[in-house]
Amino acid sequence: MKDLYASLGVSKGASQSEIKSAYRKLAKKYHPDANPGDDKVADRFKEVSAAYNILGDETLRAKYDRGEIDENGQEKFAHGFSGGGARRSSGGFHEASGGFAGADDLFSEIFGNFRRGGARSRATKGRDRTFAIDVSFKEAAIGGTRRLTLGEGGKTLDVKIPAGITDGKQIRLKGQGEPGISGGPAGDILINVSVKPDDLFQRDGRNIILELPVSVPEAVLGAKVEVPTVEGLVNLKIPAGSNTGTTLRLKGKGVGAKGSSDRGDQLVRLKVVLPEKPDAEFQDWISKWSEEHQYDARSKFGRKA
């Protein structure tokens, strides 16, 4: 931490009135309420508040000037506190026992938050923290769990991905953000969710659409084939005489919903696929077959007058 006088922008010979005035000005400028979501400004606010907690108290200021305490208020020498001096608080800051208005109390004065019986600083909710996460199509459909590392001493949180979440939605973890100010509640963690597209599946509400290629023999004669779902392979019966566009339903293999055990369905749309390489024997057979089995594949289009 830099020199406390420099933090407040005053000289070492500044009067207590000048120190108080400098702090009032900086506290208004850098207060989190006036700068929501700005981490750098929040850090600056903490810095000037810490500086005023020491320099605003004549006893602590004198100890700091003599080198007996450092910028955090920690003792450098084994001197005891004299009567009317300061006592240590749990966070390394100090508050006076003899009438000094510390940063929190002065805060209340600045923003007009007085209560009967004395001034107290306003309880303010801590800042929210925002993260982004990419989830697979499968995770979005049926839910899952991801571990989020906050980057503070390796702290991690297990984040539940709710079934049925859609791209662009936000997950809120209440009370997991920055600590509140002056007894206010902690902020939240906000996780912006992006759902990655899938090579096989598409979503239609709570249903999942899959286009399934089938061979000519499978379509004509019928077959039992393996079909991918978001939970793995399942067997599906292809009825004889199926065509491109025929849609079969896998009940309960679709998208889940938050707070419900019910799921949508998977709709399997068949697509009849010819052999990749031309087959002379197949073409010859089709040619002979079609001579006696003519049909109009575009009859639904109608005829122009």
Order of alpha helices (4+ residues) and beta strands (2+ residues): alpha-alpha-alpha-alpha-beta-beta-alpha-beta-beta-beta-alpha-beta-beta-beta-beta-beta-beta-alpha-beta-beta-beta-beta-beta-beta-alpha
